Amino acid sequence: MFKLLRLLFLGLIALILIAVALANRSVVTLQLLPDEIAPYVGSNWSLPVPLFLVIFACILVGLLIGFVWEWLREYKIRSTA
């Protein structure tokens, strides 16, 4: 029962992620520096990517930061166990 419920939940999440990706297919340009600062540095690194990749990458980075933060926070609990 729970296996079926889990599969349905994962399928729903997959459908939502696909819908978000299809709705945000426009290309955006990621720049390392603002246009005002780039002449002083000498280069302006930029990369055109679809918007949904930016959204998914931000979600992934946020999750990774949260996992690492929680792992570091629970260090004392693990060391005493």
C-alpha positions in Angstrom: 0.0 0.0 0.0 2.7 2.4 1.0 4.8 1.5 -2.0 1.9 2.4 -4.3 1.4 5.7 -2.5 5.1 6.5 -2.7 5.1 5.8 -6.5 2.0 8.0 -7.0 3.6 10.8 -5.0 6.9 10.5 -7.0 4.8 10.5 -10.2 3.0 13.7 -9.2 6.3 15.4 -8.4 7.7 14.3 -11.8 4.6 15.8 -13.5 4.9 19.0 -11.6 8.6 19.3 -12.5 7.9 18.6 -16.2 5.2 21.2 -16.2 7.6 23.8 -14.7 10.2 22.9 -17.2 7.8 23.3 -20.1 6.5 26.6 -18.9 10.0 28.1 -18.4 11.8 27.2 -21.6 12.9 30.7 -22.5 16.6 31.3 -22.6 18.2 33.6 -20.0 21.8 34.8 -19.8 23.7 34.2 -16.6 26.5 36.7 -16.0 29.3 36.4 -13.5 29.6 40.1 -13.0 27.3 43.1 -13.6 27.9 45.1 -16.8 29.3 48.1 -14.8 32.0 46.1 -13.1 33.1 43.9 -16.1 35.3 46.5 -17.8 37.4 46.9 -14.7 38.0 43.1 -14.4 38.7 42.7 -18.1 36.1 40.0 -18.9 32.5 39.3 -18.6 31.7 35.6 -18.4 28.2 34.9 -19.5 26.2 31.7 -20.3 22.8 31.4 -22.0 20.7 28.7 -20.4 17.0 27.8 -20.2 15.3 29.3 -17.2 14.1 25.9 -15.9 17.7 24.8 -15.5 18.4 27.9 -13.4 15.3 27.1 -11.2 16.2 23.5 -10.8 19.9 24.3 -10.1 18.9 26.8 -7.4 16.6 24.2 -5.8 19.4 21.6 -5.9 22.0 23.9 -4.4 19.5 24.9 -1.6 18.9 21.3 -0.8 22.6 20.5 -0.7 23.3 23.5 1.6 20.5 22.4 3.9 21.8 18.8 4.0 25.3 19.9 4.8 24.1 22.4 7.4 22.0 19.7 9.1 24.8 17.2 9.0 27.2 19.8 10.7 24.5 20.7 13.2 24.1 17.0 14.3 27.8 16.4 14.7 27.6 16.4 18.5 24.7 14.0 18.5 26.6 11.6 16.2 29.8 11.9 18.2 28.1 11.1 21.5 26.3 8.1 20.0 
